[in-house]
Amino acid sequence: MSLPAAAPDRTALVTGASSGIGAEIARELARRGHGVTLVARSAAKLEALAAELGATGVRAEVIACDLTDRAARAGLPGAIEGRGLVVDVLVNNAGLSTLGAVAESDPEAEMDMVELDVVAVVDLCSRILPGMVARGRGAVLNVASTAAFQPLPGQAGYGAGKSFVLSYTQSLAGELKGTGVSATTLCPGPVDTGFGERAGFSKADAEDALPKIMWVPAGEVARAAVDGLDKGRLVVVPGAANRVAAAVAQVTPRTLLLPVLTKGHPAFKNR
């Protein structure tokens, strides 16, 4: 199974496209001739990326949207249809993480994280997949993390959310067999995108916790993601070290794994 062919009335919807992996996936899709619809809260960053992609001759439009807002999110498919476009590729990339023990957490921040990392993925899939199935073509890429393969003390909600995305997308793939629509999960390891800093820990702390061999550039992650999507792969884990680490994490007893993960996490560095 391959990506649907690009066409003037078709678009690839990429959420969280203002920076990092999302922006690089948009660039990679554009390089392959796909028009893109860029979604995030930061209109200025999206406009800059749209101008960059438009200069290459590819159609790129911007929809500034806070994806934690259910009403705003529900309006996305209609806004795209209003531009005479159908979504043939859906990339659910937008996400955030909190940092620290659940017992010390801010409930509102935790709920915002779950809304973006989990609920928005389900919402957009539920709204957009019916059209794909009716047309007999389409591809969904849901971005999880190597955190999906293990518990993550210090980022408990984030790790659990990514486990949800992995399981959910694998189930979608089973449901979609024979429809002409594919579903792929991207599970990157550490990537230098500023994501950690926004969560509350420094790049230095992250590099102390995660060996250099595990870090993969955002552009390389995006290429692996779109290649995997084009080949109809179920799960894409960029980087050999990350694939090994994910496999080991899945078979290691939790009683052995949890103390190591807790001790090594930046959230508990000074405890």
Beta strands, then each sheet from edge to edge (+ up, - down):
strand 1: 10-15
strand 2: 36-40
strand 3: 60-64
strand 4: 86-92
strand 5: 138-143
strand 6: 181-186
strand 7: 235-236
sheet 1: 3+ 2+ 1+ 4+ 5+ 6+ 7+
end
